[in-house]
Structure formats: C-alpha cells, structure tokens
Amino acid sequence: MWGFRWLIFRIMLGAGLIKIRGDRCWRDLTCMDFHYETQPVPNPVAYFLHRSPWWFHRFETLSNHFLELVVPFFIFLGRRMCIVHGALQVLFQVVLIISGNLSFLNWLTIVPSLACFDDATLGALFPSGPGRLKDQVLKIQEEETRGASAPRTRAGSVARGTVNLALGILVAWLSIPVVLNLLSPRQVMNSSFNPLRIVNTYGAFGSITRERTEVILQGTASANASAPDSAWEDYEFKCKPGDPRRRPCLISPYHHRLDWLMWFAAFQTYEHNEWIIHLAGKLLANDAQALSLLARNPFEGRDPPRWVRGEHYRYKFSRPGGRHAAEGKWWIRRRLGPYFPPLSRQDLRGYFTSRQWPYPEPE
C-alpha cells in the first residue's frame, strides 16, 4: 500500500514541479486560457470551458497547483489526511476526464490514489448482513484469532514482513535518483533511471501550447497536382479536429494513437516525423489497414488518389452563439501553408526503398 502511495506522491508532485519550472503561464496563472483549445484531442466540454471567465481560469490554475504541490504531502500526515488526499486526487482526475480526452492517463492515475482508502473507509461500499461479503470477512478474521492456525499465520506473517521490508529497501534505493530529479532545476519527466525500470518518473508536460495547428491530409484524382482546377479532398481522422463543422469527440478512456501522433506532428515538420510520409504512401495505395485508422476516406469505392499532400492549418474554437457557431462550425481554421508537397506513388519509391519499407501497392 505504501508503494502505491509513494507512486502517486511522485506522480502528482513531479507534475506540479515540472509545470512551475517549465512554463511561465503556470506562474502567472494564465495556462488554462489556452489548455482546453490546445490539448491533444479536445472534447465538447472543453469547447465551452474554453470560454469561461478569466477569473475561473485563474482559479483552475491555482487549484491545480494546490492539488499537485500541496495535497501530495497529505499522505504522510496520518490516516485522515491520507483519505482526504485520495478523495481529492480521485476527484481531480474525474474532472480531467470530463474536461478532455486525455486517454487512459487519468484512469490509471486513479488506481494508486485508491491506496489511501483503508478497509474502514471502503467498507460502506460493500453489502453487510448474514452471508454477505463483510460477514464472510469477519468470520475469517475470527477463525484466525482463535489460534488454530496461529503457527502457520505467524510464519506467513514473518515471510510477508520480510518480503515487504526487502521491497521497501529496494524501492527506497531506486528512488534516490528520482528524488534528486524532483529537486533538480533541470527536472525531466517520463524517464527511467535504472535498467529494470522499477521506479521511474511519470507525469504531464510542463509547457502549454498557445496555438493549435493541425495537419490536414488531402488527396486528388487529378493528373496534375498543381493545376488550379485540381479537386483536393480531405481525409478525416476519428477524433482529431478536421472538418470545422464536426463536433469534438468524446472517447476517454479509449486512445486513438494516430490522432495523438498527428497532434505532435503539427508543431514539428515532416522531416521530424517520417511516419507521416509512410502514411501518405499507404493512402496512395488505398491501404485497407491504414484506412481503418481513419474516420473518412474520400476515395472509398474509387481508384486511389494520384497525389496526396499535407496542409498546415491553425485552428481556434468558434465562439458559442457567435456567427461561426450559427453556421454549425465548432472550429475556425486558417491555412498556414503546405506541410509537405503533393506526392505520388512514383515519387515515394526511392524514399520507401532507402528505408527498407514495403512499397505500397494499390489494393
């Protein structure tokens, strides 16, 4: 139980420290002005929370600091304060689940928080009465206290205590670099400090992006990609923003990995993300496995596109009740320029060969 408590302490405190150190907006309390709009995969609740009053965003940021920098120490202040810690952290994660599609991250963070609740606290959740679970547990405890199984119980208790002590010493020893990392001004997150990866450092990002950019993949059946009359059609992903009129999705705790990778790719270049060119090659061949990761293939039931390109857009939430919202738009987008130029299958032959990737053949 203390192993789980130590884990949630490190997760929450590490996340709080990396934020304070990583981005000025956590210090001037403005990060929540941007978070809902720029998080990896916003949901419908985030659309409305983004337009909350400025004072509410400041309150949110202060609450985040309290929950991540102060509340973790409640674990070491006795049973009652540990229960308060567990309740606050579970509530915090539930709020995060409601306000954004942060995948299974928040659900997993709830698990070690449950270690703060002892049997007496959780007992109210289980049925009582003759033959019920609590009654069965009481009978087992009574039988053990009669002494009939005392020698076996004592031996088992010693063995269990020895294992617990050994595990505690091991975790304490492996936690030394983790604690030094928490204290360091050059703190890192999501890293391991030993080859067995038993005690690591986990947590969220320290910085908040101020603008949302998206890579929109498009295909055309036109023979000439540069012709003014070329009709480019958008591929739609399952959850990430694309069509401005499509409502933000609600998927937590499910995780669309490709959608998350597209979020990262949008604030880098395609040279940093060669996989996106690999994906373009798959789309040029109407590859069924790749297309199963998308929500809409504009060339379904047709020949594959002759060209595929990536376009770079800036996205902003429309204002509820505003002109764009009245037109059915959840997002307002503006083209920034090309992300990667129009590519054909022939263009990619050498690229695929040099990387020893199977050359995509039309299906």
C-alpha beads as a LAMMPS data file, in Angstrom:
LAMMPS data file: protein, C-alpha beads

363 atoms
362 bonds

1 atom types
1 bond types

-500.0 500.0 xlo xhi
-500.0 500.0 ylo yhi
-500.0 500.0 zlo zhi

Masses

1 110.0

Atoms # bond

1 1 1 0.000 0.000 0.000
2 1 1 2.827 2.383 0.793
3 1 1 4.374 1.524 -2.548
4 1 1 1.246 2.801 -4.286
5 1 1 1.152 5.867 -2.055
6 1 1 4.770 6.646 -2.880
7 1 1 3.921 6.252 -6.559
8 1 1 1.005 8.721 -6.519
9 1 1 3.097 11.147 -4.442
10 1 1 5.825 11.149 -7.098
11 1 1 3.364 11.399 -9.987
12 1 1 1.495 14.402 -8.617
13 1 1 4.413 16.305 -7.107
14 1 1 6.532 15.716 -10.215
15 1 1 3.750 17.002 -12.460
16 1 1 3.340 20.116 -10.331
17 1 1 7.057 20.895 -10.215
18 1 1 7.633 20.417 -13.956
19 1 1 4.812 22.846 -14.672
20 1 1 6.141 25.564 -12.370
21 1 1 9.608 25.131 -13.843
22 1 1 8.561 24.549 -17.427
23 1 1 6.241 27.373 -18.437
24 1 1 5.717 30.929 -17.260
25 1 1 1.947 30.642 -17.711
26 1 1 1.790 28.288 -14.710
27 1 1 3.422 31.030 -12.650
28 1 1 1.283 33.925 -13.904
29 1 1 -1.837 31.680 -13.780
30 1 1 -2.752 32.012 -17.479
31 1 1 -2.197 28.427 -18.691
32 1 1 -5.865 27.498 -18.554
33 1 1 -6.579 30.325 -21.006
34 1 1 -5.074 28.024 -23.662
35 1 1 -5.294 24.457 -22.345
36 1 1 -8.799 23.466 -23.423
37 1 1 -8.283 24.618 -27.009
38 1 1 -4.773 23.207 -27.479
39 1 1 -4.896 19.887 -25.601
40 1 1 -4.296 16.799 -27.785
41 1 1 -7.904 15.818 -28.516
42 1 1 -10.484 18.278 -27.107
43 1 1 -13.996 17.103 -26.264
44 1 1 -17.313 19.038 -26.328
45 1 1 -16.985 20.069 -22.669
46 1 1 -13.623 21.694 -23.436
47 1 1 -15.330 23.775 -26.137
48 1 1 -17.482 25.520 -23.536
49 1 1 -14.903 25.592 -20.721
50 1 1 -12.502 27.435 -23.016
51 1 1 -14.832 30.451 -22.902
52 1 1 -15.013 30.544 -19.089
53 1 1 -14.358 33.922 -17.385
54 1 1 -10.735 34.857 -16.771
55 1 1 -11.130 34.551 -13.000
56 1 1 -12.356 30.963 -13.364
57 1 1 -9.237 30.057 -15.365
58 1 1 -7.068 31.610 -12.634
59 1 1 -8.962 29.586 -10.015
60 1 1 -8.397 26.417 -12.060
61 1 1 -4.655 27.035 -12.234
62 1 1 -4.380 27.768 -8.521
63 1 1 -6.395 24.625 -7.761
64 1 1 -4.042 22.610 -9.969
65 1 1 -1.033 23.910 -8.006
66 1 1 -2.706 23.098 -4.684
67 1 1 -3.596 19.558 -5.784
68 1 1 -0.164 18.797 -7.234
69 1 1 2.203 20.716 -4.952
70 1 1 0.469 20.657 -1.531
71 1 1 -2.028 17.787 -1.368
72 1 1 0.558 15.019 -2.093
73 1 1 2.152 15.693 1.324
74 1 1 -1.164 14.803 2.997
75 1 1 -0.152 11.160 2.506
76 1 1 2.375 11.445 5.338
77 1 1 0.097 13.285 7.805
78 1 1 -1.886 10.349 9.155
79 1 1 -4.902 8.270 8.178
80 1 1 -7.471 11.049 7.916
81 1 1 -5.295 13.322 5.785
82 1 1 -4.330 10.384 3.563
83 1 1 -8.028 9.721 2.941
84 1 1 -8.510 13.404 2.105
85 1 1 -5.601 13.131 -0.337
86 1 1 -7.123 10.090 -2.032
87 1 1 -10.543 11.717 -2.335
88 1 1 -9.147 14.967 -3.757
89 1 1 -6.925 13.193 -6.262
90 1 1 -9.731 10.941 -7.495
91 1 1 -11.997 13.979 -7.837
92 1 1 -9.215 15.844 -9.686
93 1 1 -8.779 13.015 -12.180
94 1 1 -12.545 12.730 -12.729
95 1 1 -12.695 16.455 -13.538
96 1 1 -9.833 15.998 -16.016
97 1 1 -11.612 13.031 -17.594
98 1 1 -14.761 15.111 -18.076
99 1 1 -12.911 18.130 -19.468
100 1 1 -10.687 16.408 -22.016
101 1 1 -9.798 13.224 -23.867
102 1 1 -6.534 12.579 -22.020
103 1 1 -6.852 8.912 -22.888
104 1 1 -6.251 6.348 -20.128
105 1 1 -3.793 8.659 -18.320
106 1 1 -6.314 9.916 -15.761
107 1 1 -7.897 6.500 -15.223
108 1 1 -4.501 4.991 -14.450
109 1 1 -3.689 7.825 -12.049
110 1 1 -6.801 6.997 -10.042
111 1 1 -5.501 3.479 -9.302
112 1 1 -2.610 4.343 -6.913
113 1 1 -4.803 7.019 -5.289
114 1 1 -7.087 4.227 -4.027
115 1 1 -4.281 3.066 -1.721
116 1 1 -5.168 5.965 0.595
117 1 1 -8.509 4.364 1.475
118 1 1 -8.355 1.693 4.194
119 1 1 -10.859 -1.090 4.877
120 1 1 -12.907 1.004 7.281
121 1 1 -13.300 3.734 4.655
122 1 1 -14.242 1.387 1.834
123 1 1 -16.432 -0.878 3.976
124 1 1 -19.508 1.233 3.349
125 1 1 -19.322 0.325 -0.334
126 1 1 -19.851 -3.393 0.344
127 1 1 -23.077 -5.123 1.416
128 1 1 -23.466 -6.192 5.030
129 1 1 -25.705 -8.783 6.623
130 1 1 -25.629 -12.580 7.130
131 1 1 -23.668 -14.333 4.402
132 1 1 -22.633 -11.098 2.693
133 1 1 -19.046 -10.143 1.937
134 1 1 -18.395 -8.211 5.138
135 1 1 -19.874 -11.024 7.226
136 1 1 -17.633 -13.584 5.498
137 1 1 -14.533 -11.472 6.124
138 1 1 -15.415 -11.136 9.818
139 1 1 -15.778 -14.919 10.146
140 1 1 -12.384 -15.479 8.532
141 1 1 -10.813 -12.991 10.937
142 1 1 -12.479 -14.664 13.935
143 1 1 -11.167 -18.084 12.884
144 1 1 -7.647 -16.742 12.570
145 1 1 -7.756 -15.152 16.019
146 1 1 -8.814 -18.414 17.711
147 1 1 -5.264 -19.661 17.350
148 1 1 -5.979 -22.822 15.368
149 1 1 -3.871 -21.521 12.536
150 1 1 -1.544 -19.392 14.665
151 1 1 1.763 -21.150 13.784
152 1 1 1.029 -21.050 10.072
153 1 1 -0.232 -17.479 10.314
154 1 1 2.846 -16.389 12.289
155 1 1 5.212 -17.990 9.781
156 1 1 3.323 -16.438 6.920
157 1 1 3.355 -13.082 8.663
158 1 1 7.131 -13.230 9.117
159 1 1 7.642 -14.195 5.482
160 1 1 5.358 -11.447 4.280
161 1 1 7.050 -8.889 6.563
162 1 1 10.462 -9.914 5.225
163 1 1 9.334 -9.543 1.629
164 1 1 7.732 -6.178 2.380
165 1 1 10.900 -4.941 4.076
166 1 1 13.084 -6.106 1.191
167 1 1 10.774 -4.474 -1.339
168 1 1 10.722 -1.252 0.699
169 1 1 14.523 -1.097 0.840
170 1 1 14.760 -1.778 -2.905
171 1 1 12.220 0.926 -3.781
172 1 1 13.905 3.393 -1.404
173 1 1 17.302 2.740 -3.007
174 1 1 15.942 3.057 -6.543
175 1 1 14.042 6.223 -5.556
176 1 1 17.227 8.192 -4.811
177 1 1 17.757 9.403 -8.421
178 1 1 14.004 10.020 -8.727
179 1 1 14.015 12.298 -5.670
180 1 1 17.159 14.069 -6.914
181 1 1 15.360 14.633 -10.221
182 1 1 12.362 16.137 -8.380
183 1 1 14.706 18.557 -6.604
184 1 1 16.706 19.425 -9.709
185 1 1 16.003 22.640 -11.674
186 1 1 16.657 20.510 -14.794
187 1 1 13.877 18.086 -13.904
188 1 1 12.795 15.609 -16.606
189 1 1 9.572 13.640 -16.850
190 1 1 8.645 10.215 -18.235
191 1 1 12.145 8.839 -17.795
192 1 1 13.710 5.798 -16.149
193 1 1 16.857 5.750 -14.036
194 1 1 17.648 2.032 -13.903
195 1 1 17.681 -0.804 -16.441
196 1 1 14.881 -2.690 -14.655
197 1 1 12.566 0.374 -14.878
198 1 1 11.072 -0.390 -11.471
199 1 1 11.000 3.191 -10.158
200 1 1 10.656 5.856 -12.844
201 1 1 9.351 9.383 -13.190
202 1 1 5.979 9.952 -14.799
203 1 1 3.775 12.919 -15.442
204 1 1 2.329 15.521 -17.749
205 1 1 4.128 18.045 -19.919
206 1 1 5.483 21.156 -18.294
207 1 1 4.521 23.583 -21.051
208 1 1 1.255 24.590 -22.700
209 1 1 1.000 25.339 -26.411
210 1 1 -0.579 28.726 -27.145
211 1 1 -1.935 27.935 -30.617
212 1 1 -3.483 24.854 -32.143
213 1 1 -2.139 23.748 -35.502
214 1 1 -3.314 20.712 -37.433
215 1 1 -2.006 18.716 -40.377
216 1 1 -4.806 18.015 -42.844
217 1 1 -4.105 15.188 -45.288
218 1 1 -5.689 15.605 -48.726
219 1 1 -5.829 13.564 -51.916
220 1 1 -6.742 14.298 -55.506
221 1 1 -7.521 12.183 -58.561
222 1 1 -6.255 14.945 -60.846
223 1 1 -3.371 14.043 -63.138
224 1 1 -1.734 17.409 -62.484
225 1 1 -1.376 18.261 -58.781
226 1 1 -0.509 21.889 -59.487
227 1 1 -3.462 22.549 -61.803
228 1 1 -5.742 25.330 -60.479
229 1 1 -8.808 23.167 -61.002
230 1 1 -7.453 20.167 -59.044
231 1 1 -10.076 18.991 -56.560
232 1 1 -8.404 18.169 -53.243
233 1 1 -10.470 16.118 -50.782
234 1 1 -9.803 15.825 -47.035
235 1 1 -9.163 12.638 -45.118
236 1 1 -10.920 12.720 -41.746
237 1 1 -9.422 11.217 -38.609
238 1 1 -11.542 9.576 -35.951
239 1 1 -11.186 12.216 -33.282
240 1 1 -8.684 14.966 -34.020
241 1 1 -10.013 18.263 -35.436
242 1 1 -10.531 18.310 -39.192
243 1 1 -13.845 19.396 -40.651
244 1 1 -14.708 22.609 -38.732
245 1 1 -18.362 21.507 -38.591
246 1 1 -17.639 18.189 -36.920
247 1 1 -18.383 18.137 -33.198
248 1 1 -15.383 17.365 -30.946
249 1 1 -15.465 13.724 -29.909
250 1 1 -15.719 12.038 -26.514
251 1 1 -13.577 8.895 -26.324
252 1 1 -11.913 8.647 -22.897
253 1 1 -10.550 6.210 -21.816
254 1 1 -10.078 4.932 -25.380
255 1 1 -6.903 6.046 -27.122
256 1 1 -6.623 6.874 -30.837
257 1 1 -2.861 6.739 -31.097
258 1 1 -2.634 8.045 -34.667
259 1 1 -4.722 11.092 -33.750
260 1 1 -2.328 11.829 -30.871
261 1 1 0.698 11.443 -33.153
262 1 1 -0.838 13.901 -35.611
263 1 1 -1.068 16.414 -32.742
264 1 1 2.677 16.138 -32.154
265 1 1 3.455 16.238 -35.866
266 1 1 1.578 19.524 -36.281
267 1 1 4.131 21.533 -34.297
268 1 1 7.119 19.875 -35.939
269 1 1 7.988 19.257 -39.602
270 1 1 7.500 16.146 -41.673
271 1 1 11.290 15.668 -41.608
272 1 1 10.935 15.019 -37.868
273 1 1 8.044 12.617 -38.469
274 1 1 8.924 10.284 -41.324
275 1 1 5.999 8.064 -40.397
276 1 1 3.598 10.654 -41.851
277 1 1 5.190 10.181 -45.302
278 1 1 4.839 6.440 -44.786
279 1 1 1.146 7.041 -44.063
280 1 1 0.827 9.157 -47.223
281 1 1 2.214 6.235 -49.237
282 1 1 -0.387 3.929 -47.714
283 1 1 -3.159 6.360 -48.633
284 1 1 -1.887 6.493 -52.219
285 1 1 -2.492 2.756 -52.380
286 1 1 -5.864 2.794 -50.573
287 1 1 -4.282 0.500 -47.985
288 1 1 -7.162 -1.016 -46.000
289 1 1 -5.193 -1.401 -42.764
290 1 1 -4.115 2.256 -42.743
291 1 1 -7.567 3.478 -43.737
292 1 1 -9.111 1.559 -40.838
293 1 1 -7.443 4.116 -38.547
294 1 1 -9.330 6.967 -40.219
295 1 1 -12.949 8.063 -39.987
296 1 1 -13.427 9.006 -43.639
297 1 1 -11.695 8.020 -46.857
298 1 1 -12.854 10.360 -49.650
299 1 1 -11.762 7.739 -52.203
300 1 1 -13.755 4.858 -50.770
301 1 1 -15.136 2.730 -53.604
302 1 1 -12.980 4.604 -56.111
303 1 1 -9.473 4.360 -57.503
304 1 1 -6.735 5.521 -55.121
305 1 1 -5.716 9.190 -55.319
306 1 1 -2.937 10.095 -57.717
307 1 1 -1.498 12.626 -55.303
308 1 1 -1.543 13.128 -51.534
309 1 1 -0.395 16.258 -49.714
310 1 1 -0.312 17.671 -46.196
311 1 1 -1.697 21.127 -45.461
312 1 1 -0.937 23.099 -42.307
313 1 1 -3.808 24.948 -40.587
314 1 1 -4.309 26.992 -37.432
315 1 1 -7.480 26.062 -35.522
316 1 1 -9.440 28.048 -32.946
317 1 1 -12.701 27.259 -31.181
318 1 1 -15.650 29.210 -32.528
319 1 1 -17.475 31.349 -30.005
320 1 1 -20.704 29.769 -28.665
321 1 1 -23.578 31.830 -30.007
322 1 1 -21.304 33.614 -32.484
323 1 1 -21.505 33.828 -36.273
324 1 1 -19.379 30.755 -36.979
325 1 1 -21.233 28.676 -34.366
326 1 1 -24.518 29.725 -36.001
327 1 1 -23.143 28.266 -39.243
328 1 1 -22.606 24.946 -37.461
329 1 1 -18.844 25.373 -37.042
330 1 1 -17.143 24.198 -33.872
331 1 1 -13.781 25.352 -35.196
332 1 1 -12.442 28.287 -37.191
333 1 1 -9.410 27.418 -39.259
334 1 1 -6.923 29.370 -41.356
335 1 1 -4.404 27.873 -43.772
336 1 1 -0.770 28.470 -42.823
337 1 1 0.806 26.795 -45.847
338 1 1 1.960 23.384 -47.073
339 1 1 3.129 20.797 -44.564
340 1 1 4.528 18.508 -47.226
341 1 1 4.191 18.893 -51.017
342 1 1 1.991 16.778 -53.289
343 1 1 3.420 13.256 -53.558
344 1 1 2.666 10.399 -55.931
345 1 1 3.477 6.726 -55.511
346 1 1 6.277 7.085 -58.006
347 1 1 7.754 9.978 -56.019
348 1 1 7.924 7.765 -52.938
349 1 1 9.513 4.690 -54.495
350 1 1 13.079 5.726 -53.665
351 1 1 12.025 7.061 -50.255
352 1 1 10.465 3.721 -49.281
353 1 1 13.342 1.694 -50.725
354 1 1 16.017 3.672 -48.858
355 1 1 14.241 2.960 -45.575
356 1 1 13.520 -0.675 -46.423
357 1 1 9.779 -0.122 -46.180
358 1 1 7.475 -2.333 -48.276
359 1 1 6.452 -0.341 -51.329
360 1 1 2.654 0.192 -51.185
361 1 1 0.721 -1.490 -53.962
362 1 1 -2.889 -0.476 -54.774
363 1 1 -5.495 -2.827 -53.349

Bonds

1 1 1 2
2 1 2 3
3 1 3 4
4 1 4 5
5 1 5 6
6 1 6 7
7 1 7 8
8 1 8 9
9 1 9 10
10 1 10 11
11 1 11 12
12 1 12 13
13 1 13 14
14 1 14 15
15 1 15 16
16 1 16 17
17 1 17 18
18 1 18 19
19 1 19 20
20 1 20 21
21 1 21 22
22 1 22 23
23 1 23 24
24 1 24 25
25 1 25 26
26 1 26 27
27 1 27 28
28 1 28 29
29 1 29 30
30 1 30 31
31 1 31 32
32 1 32 33
33 1 33 34
34 1 34 35
35 1 35 36
36 1 36 37
37 1 37 38
38 1 38 39
39 1 39 40
40 1 40 41
41 1 41 42
42 1 42 43
43 1 43 44
44 1 44 45
45 1 45 46
46 1 46 47
47 1 47 48
48 1 48 49
49 1 49 50
50 1 50 51
51 1 51 52
52 1 52 53
53 1 53 54
54 1 54 55
55 1 55 56
56 1 56 57
57 1 57 58
58 1 58 59
59 1 59 60
60 1 60 61
61 1 61 62
62 1 62 63
63 1 63 64
64 1 64 65
65 1 65 66
66 1 66 67
67 1 67 68
68 1 68 69
69 1 69 70
70 1 70 71
71 1 71 72
72 1 72 73
73 1 73 74
74 1 74 75
75 1 75 76
76 1 76 77
77 1 77 78
78 1 78 79
79 1 79 80
80 1 80 81
81 1 81 82
82 1 82 83
83 1 83 84
84 1 84 85
85 1 85 86
86 1 86 87
87 1 87 88
88 1 88 89
89 1 89 90
90 1 90 91
91 1 91 92
92 1 92 93
93 1 93 94
94 1 94 95
95 1 95 96
96 1 96 97
97 1 97 98
98 1 98 99
99 1 99 100
100 1 100 101
101 1 101 102
102 1 102 103
103 1 103 104
104 1 104 105
105 1 105 106
106 1 106 107
107 1 107 108
108 1 108 109
109 1 109 110
110 1 110 111
111 1 111 112
112 1 112 113
113 1 113 114
114 1 114 115
115 1 115 116
116 1 116 117
117 1 117 118
118 1 118 119
119 1 119 120
120 1 120 121
121 1 121 122
122 1 122 123
123 1 123 124
124 1 124 125
125 1 125 126
126 1 126 127
127 1 127 128
128 1 128 129
129 1 129 130
130 1 130 131
131 1 131 132
132 1 132 133
133 1 133 134
134 1 134 135
135 1 135 136
136 1 136 137
137 1 137 138
138 1 138 139
139 1 139 140
140 1 140 141
141 1 141 142
142 1 142 143
143 1 143 144
144 1 144 145
145 1 145 146
146 1 146 147
147 1 147 148
148 1 148 149
149 1 149 150
150 1 150 151
151 1 151 152
152 1 152 153
153 1 153 154
154 1 154 155
155 1 155 156
156 1 156 157
157 1 157 158
158 1 158 159
159 1 159 160
160 1 160 161
161 1 161 162
162 1 162 163
163 1 163 164
164 1 164 165
165 1 165 166
166 1 166 167
167 1 167 168
168 1 168 169
169 1 169 170
170 1 170 171
171 1 171 172
172 1 172 173
173 1 173 174
174 1 174 175
175 1 175 176
176 1 176 177
177 1 177 178
178 1 178 179
179 1 179 180
180 1 180 181
181 1 181 182
182 1 182 183
183 1 183 184
184 1 184 185
185 1 185 186
186 1 186 187
187 1 187 188
188 1 188 189
189 1 189 190
190 1 190 191
191 1 191 192
192 1 192 193
193 1 193 194
194 1 194 195
195 1 195 196
196 1 196 197
197 1 197 198
198 1 198 199
199 1 199 200
200 1 200 201
201 1 201 202
202 1 202 203
203 1 203 204
204 1 204 205
205 1 205 206
206 1 206 207
207 1 207 208
208 1 208 209
209 1 209 210
210 1 210 211
211 1 211 212
212 1 212 213
213 1 213 214
214 1 214 215
215 1 215 216
216 1 216 217
217 1 217 218
218 1 218 219
219 1 219 220
220 1 220 221
221 1 221 222
222 1 222 223
223 1 223 224
224 1 224 225
225 1 225 226
226 1 226 227
227 1 227 228
228 1 228 229
229 1 229 230
230 1 230 231
231 1 231 232
232 1 232 233
233 1 233 234
234 1 234 235
235 1 235 236
236 1 236 237
237 1 237 238
238 1 238 239
239 1 239 240
240 1 240 241
241 1 241 242
242 1 242 243
243 1 243 244
244 1 244 245
245 1 245 246
246 1 246 247
247 1 247 248
248 1 248 249
249 1 249 250
250 1 250 251
251 1 251 252
252 1 252 253
253 1 253 254
254 1 254 255
255 1 255 256
256 1 256 257
257 1 257 258
258 1 258 259
259 1 259 260
260 1 260 261
261 1 261 262
262 1 262 263
263 1 263 264
264 1 264 265
265 1 265 266
266 1 266 267
267 1 267 268
268 1 268 269
269 1 269 270
270 1 270 271
271 1 271 272
272 1 272 273
273 1 273 274
274 1 274 275
275 1 275 276
276 1 276 277
277 1 277 278
278 1 278 279
279 1 279 280
280 1 280 281
281 1 281 282
282 1 282 283
283 1 283 284
284 1 284 285
285 1 285 286
286 1 286 287
287 1 287 288
288 1 288 289
289 1 289 290
290 1 290 291
291 1 291 292
292 1 292 293
293 1 293 294
294 1 294 295
295 1 295 296
296 1 296 297
297 1 297 298
298 1 298 299
299 1 299 300
300 1 300 301
301 1 301 302
302 1 302 303
303 1 303 304
304 1 304 305
305 1 305 306
306 1 306 307
307 1 307 308
308 1 308 309
309 1 309 310
310 1 310 311
311 1 311 312
312 1 312 313
313 1 313 314
314 1 314 315
315 1 315 316
316 1 316 317
317 1 317 318
318 1 318 319
319 1 319 320
320 1 320 321
321 1 321 322
322 1 322 323
323 1 323 324
324 1 324 325
325 1 325 326
326 1 326 327
327 1 327 328
328 1 328 329
329 1 329 330
330 1 330 331
331 1 331 332
332 1 332 333
333 1 333 334
334 1 334 335
335 1 335 336
336 1 336 337
337 1 337 338
338 1 338 339
339 1 339 340
340 1 340 341
341 1 341 342
342 1 342 343
343 1 343 344
344 1 344 345
345 1 345 346
346 1 346 347
347 1 347 348
348 1 348 349
349 1 349 350
350 1 350 351
351 1 351 352
352 1 352 353
353 1 353 354
354 1 354 355
355 1 355 356
356 1 356 357
357 1 357 358
358 1 358 359
359 1 359 360
360 1 360 361
361 1 361 362
362 1 362 363
